[in-house]
Each structure stands twice: as C-alpha cells, then as structure tokens.
Amino acid sequence: MKAWDIFYKNIFQNDFVVAKDKIVLAISGGMDSVCMLHMFWRLAKKINIDFLVVNFNHNLRKESSNEANVVKNLSLKLGIMCFVEKIDVKKHSKIHSVSIETAGRELRYLSLEKIASEYKYNKIATAHNANDNAETVLMWLLRGTGNFIGIPQKRELKRSIVIIRPLLPIKRKFIEEYVKSHDLQFCVDRSNFSDVYTRNKIRLSLIPAFEMINPMFVEHIFDLSCIQNRENAYLNEISIGFLSKCVKLGKSRILLDLAMFLQYNKAIQFRILKNVLPQCKYNSYINFIMYKILSSDKTTFKLSSDWIFKMTSKKVYFIKSRNL
C-alpha cells in the first residue's frame, strides 16, 4: 500500500477525522510533517474539514528560520493559515530540570493546546510515523519500562481536544516516496544523524540491523503496539477498579492494604503498583517492591530522593521524605 492509501484508510477506519472537524497541524518542515500537511490538503477536498498550521522555532539551531520559511511558503501555496511560534526551550529545560528534548515537547504541546483552544479547534495532528513508534518501543525496552504500547494513535487532552497521529501506521520509506512523487520541499534536521541521542542510535543502528533480519520489523512492532494498547486499556480498567478497593491516595502518603492486595492476580498487583508508585515506575523497582512485599521484608528504604517505602504486617506505605 502507498502512503496516501494507508493514511486515508487509517483516517476513516479509526474515526480520526469527521466532517466539520477543525484541526491544528504541527508542522516542523521535516519530511514527515510536510507529507502530512499535503495529505490534509488533499483530504480537505474530499471531506468538509478546516485546519491551520503551526511551526515552532526552538531557538536552538540556525536552521530554524529556514524551516519556518519552508512551512510558510508551502502553507501559502496551498492556501492554509500558518503560525510560527517561538519557544525558549533552554530556559524551560533549566527552570524545570528536564532534558532539552523533554522541554521542547512540553512547550510544543502546551502551545498547540493553547492555539486549539483559542481558535476553537477540536483536534491536533502530529506527524509521527511507524519508524518513530518502533524507535519509542525499543527505547522503552532498553530502559526497562516493560511497555510496548509505543506512541498512542489518539490521546485526549483537556478542553475536549484530541491529539491524532494519522501517519503512525506508515513507514518512513513510504513517506519518502510520497514526498518525492509530489515534489515537496522539506528540511533535514542534522541533529537526527548525531549518535549522541539514544533515539538516534536506535534509528541509525538498531532498526536497520533488525530490518536486515526481517524487512517487516517496523510493521510488526506497530502491530504489537496496537495489540498492547487494546490489552493495556482493558487491564488498566480492571486494575483501577481493584486499586480503589485497596489503596488510599494522598499527596504525601500512599497507603496499600496488604490483605486485599495479595488476593489479586499478580498481573493486577503489578499494574496497581505501577499506577500508585509516585516515582521510579521502571520494572526493576516494581519487581523489587513485589519481592519486599512477598518476602515480608519490613526494612524501610528510599524509593527516590523524595519518597520512602515502608511496610508493616498489614500495610504498605509510600511516604514523602519530609513527612517522616
């Protein structure tokens, strides 16, 4: 299947877009987002939708101005309203003690949500593709999160705004073919080729190696993510019901009733702990806490710099350090 066919099928099969939708498109100027912009322009000829374009200047690279111009020129050519937003990623990173990548993502989504709310648009579309999803799954696997759900195709925000990712089932090579066939100009972010970042190492080394073994690797990861999303939603719904019966949540203290907790299936126990843990939700921490509970080890230990784990014969406590 070609990129457009997959996009078009995905849009209607999953009800990502319906008539009269108003959609904010996050367009960086890179190949994926330029492809998405052109596809939505084509889609608007088939269904009554309205959309606008937002480009972000992160004030990190000299190329940002050129990328903004590429997006503005394409938007003008297609007759689409375009905003260029400047965000101070370095400042946000420093203030909130997060990585540059995390700071950029947080600021982009805050700005997109603000624009959508201000102009009364009900959806936000980003151009994540199947390769992005495979990279995310592998990155989480390496970090030990035990999470294969990857990038969600749809996510609800506040104010009845929904994020959609209609390119998610599409491999990057099909996007390349689409952009080439429609002679679309796009920008190349040179930082994507640096092996400093974990994601880039996965993109440049791991995925090509897996595809040498099986060319369908990226598609199989996407299928796995879809299966995991369905099962995860079902099990989470069940776990939350059980959680409400055995857990008392507070801002500085979380209390777990051991007698009730130990009656549940181990898969449910694991999900309850993953949901209630205030920090350090990696598998290794959850498995360690499960070991402490099952071995009746009542030794108090620091879960993180802010939280303490404590256990009695009947209760498990997660307590903020300053409240001890």
GUMAR-576703 format. One line per field, with one value per residue (C-alpha): residue number from 1; residue in three letters; y, z, x. Coordinates in Angstrom, 3 decimals. Example, Ala and Ser with C-alpha at 12.3 -4.5 7.8 and 13.67 -1.06 7.14 Angstrom:
pos = c(1 / 2)
code = c(ALA / SER)
c2 = c(-4.500 / -1.060)
c3 = c(7.800 / 7.140)
c1 = c(12.300 / 13.670)
END
This chain:
pos = c(1 / 2 / 3 / 4 / 5 / 6 / 7 / 8 / 9 / 10 / 11 / 12 / 13 / 14 / 15 / 16 / 17 / 18 / 19 / 20 / 21 / 22 / 23 / 24 / 25 / 26 / 27 / 28 / 29 / 30 / 31 / 32 / 33 / 34 / 35 / 36 / 37 / 38 / 39 / 40 / 41 / 42 / 43 / 44 / 45 / 46 / 47 / 48 / 49 / 50 / 51 / 52 / 53 / 54 / 55 / 56 / 57 / 58 / 59 / 60 / 61 / 62 / 63 / 64 / 65 / 66 / 67 / 68 / 69 / 70 / 71 / 72 / 73 / 74 / 75 / 76 / 77 / 78 / 79 / 80 / 81 / 82 / 83 / 84 / 85 / 86 / 87 / 88 / 89 / 90 / 91 / 92 / 93 / 94 / 95 / 96 / 97 / 98 / 99 / 100 / 101 / 102 / 103 / 104 / 105 / 106 / 107 / 108 / 109 / 110 / 111 / 112 / 113 / 114 / 115 / 116 / 117 / 118 / 119 / 120 / 121 / 122 / 123 / 124 / 125 / 126 / 127 / 128 / 129 / 130 / 131 / 132 / 133 / 134 / 135 / 136 / 137 / 138 / 139 / 140 / 141 / 142 / 143 / 144 / 145 / 146 / 147 / 148 / 149 / 150 / 151 / 152 / 153 / 154 / 155 / 156 / 157 / 158 / 159 / 160 / 161 / 162 / 163 / 164 / 165 / 166 / 167 / 168 / 169 / 170 / 171 / 172 / 173 / 174 / 175 / 176 / 177 / 178 / 179 / 180 / 181 / 182 / 183 / 184 / 185 / 186 / 187 / 188 / 189 / 190 / 191 / 192 / 193 / 194 / 195 / 196 / 197 / 198 / 199 / 200 / 201 / 202 / 203 / 204 / 205 / 206 / 207 / 208 / 209 / 210 / 211 / 212 / 213 / 214 / 215 / 216 / 217 / 218 / 219 / 220 / 221 / 222 / 223 / 224 / 225 / 226 / 227 / 228 / 229 / 230 / 231 / 232 / 233 / 234 / 235 / 236 / 237 / 238 / 239 / 240 / 241 / 242 / 243 / 244 / 245 / 246 / 247 / 248 / 249 / 250 / 251 / 252 / 253 / 254 / 255 / 256 / 257 / 258 / 259 / 260 / 261 / 262 / 263 / 264 / 265 / 266 / 267 / 268 / 269 / 270 / 271 / 272 / 273 / 274 / 275 / 276 / 277 / 278 / 279 / 280 / 281 / 282 / 283 / 284 / 285 / 286 / 287 / 288 / 289 / 290 / 291 / 292 / 293 / 294 / 295 / 296 / 297 / 298 / 299 / 300 / 301 / 302 / 303 / 304 / 305 / 306 / 307 / 308 / 309 / 310 / 311 / 312 / 313 / 314 / 315 / 316 / 317 / 318 / 319 / 320 / 321 / 322 / 323 / 324)
code = c(MET / LYS / ALA / TRP / ASP / ILE / PHE / TYR / LYS / ASN / ILE / PHE / GLN / ASN / ASP / PHE / VAL / VAL / ALA / LYS / ASP / LYS / ILE / VAL / LEU / ALA / ILE / SER / GLY / GLY / MET / ASP / SER / VAL / CYS / MET / LEU / HIS / MET / PHE / TRP / ARG / LEU / ALA / LYS / LYS / ILE / ASN / ILE / ASP / PHE / LEU / VAL / VAL / ASN / PHE / ASN / HIS / ASN / LEU / ARG / LYS / GLU / SER / SER / ASN / GLU / ALA / ASN / VAL / VAL / LYS / ASN / LEU / SER / LEU / LYS / LEU / GLY / ILE / MET / CYS / PHE / VAL / GLU / LYS / ILE / ASP / VAL / LYS / LYS / HIS / SER / LYS / ILE / HIS / SER / VAL / SER / ILE / GLU / THR / ALA / GLY / ARG / GLU / LEU / ARG / TYR / LEU / SER / LEU / GLU / LYS / ILE / ALA / SER / GLU / TYR / LYS / TYR / ASN / LYS / ILE / ALA / THR / ALA / HIS / ASN / ALA / ASN / ASP / ASN / ALA / GLU / THR / VAL / LEU / MET / TRP / LEU / LEU / ARG / GLY / THR / GLY / ASN / PHE / ILE / GLY / ILE / PRO / GLN / LYS / ARG / GLU / LEU / LYS / ARG / SER / ILE / VAL / ILE / ILE / ARG / PRO / LEU / LEU / PRO / ILE / LYS / ARG / LYS / PHE / ILE / GLU / GLU / TYR / VAL / LYS / SER / HIS / ASP / LEU / GLN / PHE / CYS / VAL / ASP / ARG / SER / ASN / PHE / SER / ASP / VAL / TYR / THR / ARG / ASN / LYS / ILE / ARG / LEU / SER / LEU / ILE / PRO / ALA / PHE / GLU / MET / ILE / ASN / PRO / MET / PHE / VAL / GLU / HIS / ILE / PHE / ASP / LEU / SER / CYS / ILE / GLN / ASN / ARG / GLU / ASN / ALA / TYR / LEU / ASN / GLU / ILE / SER / ILE / GLY / PHE / LEU / SER / LYS / CYS / VAL / LYS / LEU / GLY / LYS / SER / ARG / ILE / LEU / LEU / ASP / LEU / ALA / MET / PHE / LEU / GLN / TYR / ASN / LYS / ALA / ILE / GLN / PHE / ARG / ILE / LEU / LYS / ASN / VAL / LEU / PRO / GLN / CYS / LYS / TYR / ASN / SER / TYR / ILE / ASN / PHE / ILE / MET / TYR / LYS / ILE / LEU / SER / SER / ASP / LYS / THR / THR / PHE / LYS / LEU / SER / SER / ASP / TRP / ILE / PHE / LYS / MET / THR / SER / LYS / LYS / VAL / TYR / PHE / ILE / LYS / SER / ARG / ASN / LEU)
c2 = c(0.000 / 3.524 / 6.227 / 8.020 / 4.795 / 3.918 / 7.481 / 7.605 / 4.185 / 4.998 / 8.311 / 6.727 / 3.299 / 4.882 / 7.928 / 10.244 / 12.857 / 13.504 / 16.223 / 19.710 / 18.875 / 21.785 / 20.562 / 22.177 / 20.625 / 20.620 / 21.101 / 21.223 / 21.462 / 17.981 / 15.283 / 13.621 / 16.793 / 18.220 / 14.938 / 15.206 / 18.807 / 17.875 / 14.876 / 17.004 / 19.482 / 16.604 / 15.267 / 18.665 / 18.275 / 15.098 / 15.982 / 19.237 / 19.999 / 23.104 / 23.201 / 25.539 / 25.067 / 25.744 / 25.721 / 26.033 / 27.862 / 26.314 / 28.925 / 26.103 / 25.923 / 28.447 / 26.345 / 27.069 / 30.250 / 28.402 / 25.624 / 28.200 / 29.742 / 26.355 / 25.751 / 29.277 / 29.043 / 25.652 / 26.835 / 29.964 / 27.874 / 25.587 / 28.485 / 27.492 / 29.770 / 29.379 / 30.435 / 30.427 / 30.166 / 30.917 / 28.861 / 29.184 / 25.540 / 26.158 / 28.341 / 25.807 / 22.999 / 24.875 / 26.005 / 22.585 / 20.448 / 18.411 / 17.489 / 19.749 / 17.126 / 16.941 / 20.723 / 21.118 / 18.500 / 20.043 / 23.552 / 22.410 / 20.603 / 23.473 / 25.909 / 23.618 / 23.148 / 26.890 / 27.689 / 24.973 / 26.293 / 29.945 / 29.320 / 26.671 / 23.793 / 20.331 / 18.268 / 18.459 / 16.328 / 15.362 / 13.550 / 10.610 / 7.579 / 3.810 / 4.174 / 6.715 / 4.199 / 1.385 / 3.655 / 4.511 / 0.861 / -0.101 / 2.885 / 1.929 / -1.697 / -0.654 / 1.462 / -1.487 / 0.058 / -3.140 / -1.013 / -1.954 / 0.328 / 2.800 / 6.129 / 6.286 / 6.957 / 9.083 / 10.895 / 13.140 / 16.417 / 18.846 / 21.099 / 18.295 / 18.492 / 15.259 / 14.581 / 12.361 / 10.753 / 9.663 / 8.811 / 6.345 / 3.158 / 4.483 / 3.520 / 6.290 / 4.865 / 5.225 / 8.823 / 9.419 / 8.030 / 10.258 / 13.446 / 12.648 / 11.848 / 15.164 / 17.145 / 18.595 / 20.677 / 19.776 / 20.410 / 17.949 / 18.273 / 17.400 / 16.581 / 13.457 / 11.993 / 12.562 / 9.430 / 11.459 / 10.772 / 7.310 / 7.597 / 8.362 / 5.355 / 3.189 / 4.836 / 4.662 / 1.310 / -0.962 / -0.668 / -1.184 / -4.266 / -5.685 / -4.944 / -6.927 / -9.924 / -9.138 / -6.281 / -6.231 / -5.430 / -1.900 / -3.120 / -5.970 / -3.518 / -1.353 / -4.401 / -5.317 / -1.776 / -1.958 / -5.265 / -3.928 / -0.758 / -2.756 / -5.147 / -2.343 / -0.337 / -3.390 / -4.408 / -0.821 / -0.522 / -3.663 / -2.618 / 0.799 / -0.912 / -3.112 / -0.208 / 1.818 / -1.023 / -1.487 / 1.900 / 5.263 / 8.051 / 11.248 / 13.998 / 12.989 / 9.449 / 6.427 / 3.519 / -0.028 / -2.642 / -5.826 / -8.377 / -7.087 / -6.515 / -10.062 / -11.584 / -10.243 / -11.843 / -10.990 / -9.107 / -6.895 / -6.435 / -5.263 / -2.741 / -1.428 / -0.750 / 0.852 / 3.157 / 4.145 / 4.479 / 8.209 / 7.899 / 5.282 / 3.242 / 1.030 / -2.736 / -3.204 / -1.010 / -2.647 / -6.136 / -5.103 / -3.822 / -7.013 / -9.008 / -6.910 / -7.471 / -11.216 / -11.827 / -9.714 / -7.652 / -4.725 / -2.802 / 0.841 / 2.079 / 5.163 / 4.711 / 8.008 / 11.270 / 12.298 / 9.087 / 6.336 / 2.765 / 1.334 / -1.862 / -3.320 / -6.673 / -5.178 / -2.097 / -0.765 / 2.940 / 5.304 / 8.444 / 11.740 / 12.031 / 15.379 / 13.947 / 11.336)
c3 = c(0.000 / -0.738 / 1.947 / 0.838 / 0.832 / 4.363 / 5.563 / 4.004 / 5.347 / 8.834 / 8.980 / 8.460 / 9.978 / 13.342 / 13.090 / 13.387 / 11.234 / 10.630 / 8.771 / 10.328 / 12.344 / 12.967 / 13.201 / 14.222 / 12.294 / 13.978 / 11.040 / 11.635 / 7.994 / 8.044 / 5.567 / 7.749 / 8.665 / 5.122 / 3.914 / 6.498 / 5.548 / 1.872 / 2.741 / 4.824 / 1.959 / -0.285 / 2.379 / 2.668 / -0.961 / -0.038 / 3.344 / 4.947 / 7.420 / 8.452 / 9.549 / 10.245 / 10.507 / 13.474 / 13.198 / 16.196 / 16.414 / 19.402 / 19.342 / 19.279 / 15.670 / 12.945 / 10.502 / 12.375 / 10.380 / 7.087 / 8.284 / 9.232 / 5.750 / 4.082 / 6.122 / 5.497 / 1.749 / 1.410 / 3.529 / 1.374 / -1.810 / -0.504 / 0.890 / 4.550 / 7.595 / 9.258 / 12.653 / 13.651 / 17.420 / 19.195 / 22.336 / 24.758 / 25.211 / 27.046 / 29.648 / 30.219 / 30.482 / 33.123 / 35.203 / 35.297 / 35.341 / 32.289 / 29.118 / 26.063 / 24.224 / 27.023 / 27.357 / 23.636 / 23.674 / 26.729 / 25.281 / 21.859 / 23.277 / 25.642 / 22.733 / 20.412 / 23.066 / 23.685 / 19.977 / 19.523 / 22.486 / 21.429 / 17.859 / 18.909 / 17.076 / 18.398 / 17.210 / 16.990 / 14.453 / 14.712 / 12.057 / 13.998 / 11.744 / 12.125 / 12.447 / 15.253 / 17.007 / 16.622 / 17.990 / 21.003 / 21.762 / 21.572 / 23.717 / 26.424 / 26.204 / 26.796 / 29.784 / 31.321 / 31.377 / 30.199 / 27.911 / 24.274 / 23.586 / 21.770 / 20.614 / 21.003 / 17.800 / 19.705 / 23.036 / 24.744 / 26.319 / 28.460 / 26.947 / 24.665 / 22.411 / 20.911 / 19.591 / 16.496 / 14.703 / 11.299 / 9.855 / 12.619 / 10.570 / 7.680 / 7.320 / 6.689 / 3.294 / 2.056 / 3.264 / 1.333 / -1.801 / -1.314 / -0.820 / -3.850 / -6.092 / -5.203 / -5.451 / -1.946 / -0.456 / 3.099 / 5.591 / 7.077 / 10.779 / 11.020 / 14.722 / 13.648 / 12.416 / 15.626 / 17.686 / 20.905 / 21.484 / 22.350 / 19.846 / 17.049 / 17.942 / 17.675 / 14.386 / 12.749 / 14.044 / 15.690 / 13.336 / 10.139 / 11.791 / 12.656 / 9.158 / 7.735 / 9.622 / 8.802 / 6.440 / 8.122 / 11.549 / 11.788 / 10.731 / 13.268 / 16.047 / 15.074 / 15.166 / 18.587 / 19.825 / 18.672 / 20.481 / 23.625 / 23.536 / 23.464 / 26.207 / 28.277 / 28.175 / 29.279 / 32.092 / 33.308 / 33.567 / 35.694 / 37.776 / 38.597 / 39.966 / 42.244 / 43.120 / 44.567 / 46.996 / 48.408 / 48.041 / 49.754 / 47.822 / 49.409 / 48.294 / 50.763 / 51.719 / 49.756 / 51.749 / 50.388 / 52.225 / 52.052 / 52.809 / 49.990 / 47.589 / 47.953 / 46.941 / 43.409 / 40.366 / 40.027 / 36.759 / 38.580 / 41.532 / 39.155 / 37.478 / 40.815 / 41.909 / 38.559 / 38.930 / 42.548 / 42.627 / 42.974 / 41.175 / 39.641 / 37.722 / 35.967 / 36.068 / 38.273 / 41.023 / 40.813 / 40.905 / 43.878 / 45.772 / 44.923 / 46.316 / 49.524 / 49.949 / 49.258 / 51.481 / 54.297 / 54.389 / 56.648 / 56.037 / 55.193 / 52.077 / 49.888 / 46.723 / 45.415 / 46.767 / 47.666 / 48.634 / 51.249 / 51.132 / 54.478 / 55.336 / 58.361 / 58.719 / 57.318 / 55.313 / 52.717 / 52.831 / 50.301 / 52.253 / 51.212 / 52.929 / 54.581 / 56.320 / 58.296)
c1 = c(0.000 / 1.127 / 1.373 / -1.804 / -3.833 / -2.690 / -3.373 / -6.824 / -7.805 / -6.469 / -8.342 / -11.764 / -11.169 / -10.321 / -12.630 / -9.627 / -11.317 / -15.011 / -16.871 / -16.645 / -13.512 / -11.138 / -7.565 / -4.266 / -1.357 / 2.061 / 4.441 / 8.200 / 9.207 / 10.712 / 9.751 / 7.085 / 5.216 / 5.361 / 3.883 / 1.087 / 0.326 / -0.020 / -2.210 / -4.587 / -4.784 / -5.896 / -8.245 / -9.978 / -11.052 / -12.946 / -14.429 / -15.551 / -12.760 / -10.847 / -7.225 / -4.338 / -0.569 / 1.742 / 5.545 / 7.873 / 11.185 / 13.003 / 15.793 / 18.332 / 19.558 / 20.358 / 18.324 / 15.060 / 14.353 / 14.772 / 12.478 / 9.834 / 10.104 / 9.646 / 6.488 / 5.151 / 5.783 / 4.084 / 1.145 / 0.800 / 0.952 / -1.814 / -3.875 / -3.575 / -3.240 / 0.186 / 1.554 / 5.228 / 5.656 / 8.939 / 9.571 / 12.502 / 13.457 / 16.745 / 15.045 / 12.249 / 14.815 / 16.794 / 13.807 / 12.128 / 15.308 / 14.325 / 16.207 / 16.175 / 14.106 / 11.527 / 11.399 / 10.729 / 7.974 / 6.279 / 6.340 / 5.089 / 2.079 / 1.243 / 1.336 / -0.658 / -3.338 / -3.491 / -3.896 / -6.522 / -8.482 / -8.176 / -9.362 / -11.916 / -10.229 / -11.050 / -8.056 / -4.269 / -2.384 / 1.283 / 3.319 / 4.762 / 5.248 / 5.747 / 9.536 / 9.092 / 6.864 / 9.415 / 12.164 / 9.991 / 9.196 / 12.885 / 13.895 / 11.390 / 12.510 / 16.127 / 15.045 / 13.201 / 9.728 / 8.012 / 5.868 / 5.268 / 2.296 / 4.537 / 3.107 / -0.685 / -2.630 / -5.117 / -4.921 / -7.458 / -6.371 / -8.318 / -10.991 / -12.283 / -9.207 / -7.861 / -4.349 / -4.340 / -1.388 / -2.721 / 0.728 / 1.564 / 0.971 / 3.123 / 6.797 / 9.296 / 10.280 / 6.681 / 6.649 / 9.882 / 8.233 / 5.176 / 7.199 / 9.346 / 6.376 / 4.686 / 7.938 / 7.545 / 10.346 / 11.336 / 14.144 / 16.602 / 17.420 / 21.118 / 20.774 / 18.849 / 22.139 / 24.072 / 24.737 / 24.701 / 20.994 / 19.658 / 16.815 / 19.268 / 21.412 / 18.307 / 17.282 / 20.692 / 21.950 / 19.386 / 16.415 / 18.486 / 20.033 / 16.595 / 15.328 / 18.230 / 16.829 / 13.192 / 12.189 / 8.742 / 10.220 / 8.733 / 5.276 / 5.415 / 6.322 / 3.337 / 1.025 / 2.451 / 1.781 / -1.849 / -2.352 / -0.685 / -2.805 / -6.028 / -4.954 / -3.439 / -6.682 / -8.685 / -6.323 / -5.975 / -9.740 / -9.855 / -6.829 / -8.281 / -11.392 / -9.271 / -6.964 / -9.837 / -10.552 / -7.055 / -5.299 / -5.721 / -4.027 / -2.750 / -0.379 / 2.318 / 1.271 / 0.012 / -1.412 / -1.771 / -3.885 / -1.783 / -4.529 / -6.701 / -3.783 / -2.418 / -5.768 / -5.392 / -3.767 / -0.068 / -0.680 / -3.201 / -0.810 / 1.910 / -0.428 / -1.683 / 1.902 / 2.734 / -0.288 / 0.312 / 4.084 / 4.832 / 8.189 / 10.524 / 7.954 / 10.514 / 10.064 / 13.122 / 11.615 / 8.204 / 9.736 / 11.873 / 8.825 / 6.933 / 9.862 / 9.826 / 6.085 / 6.128 / 9.163 / 7.633 / 10.824 / 9.930 / 13.164 / 12.463 / 14.245 / 14.394 / 12.379 / 13.810 / 15.195 / 11.622 / 9.831 / 10.266 / 8.919 / 7.775 / 5.879 / 4.130 / 2.379 / -0.848 / 0.058 / 2.496 / 3.307 / 4.851 / 5.703 / 7.259 / 10.620 / 9.953 / 6.880 / 8.834)
END
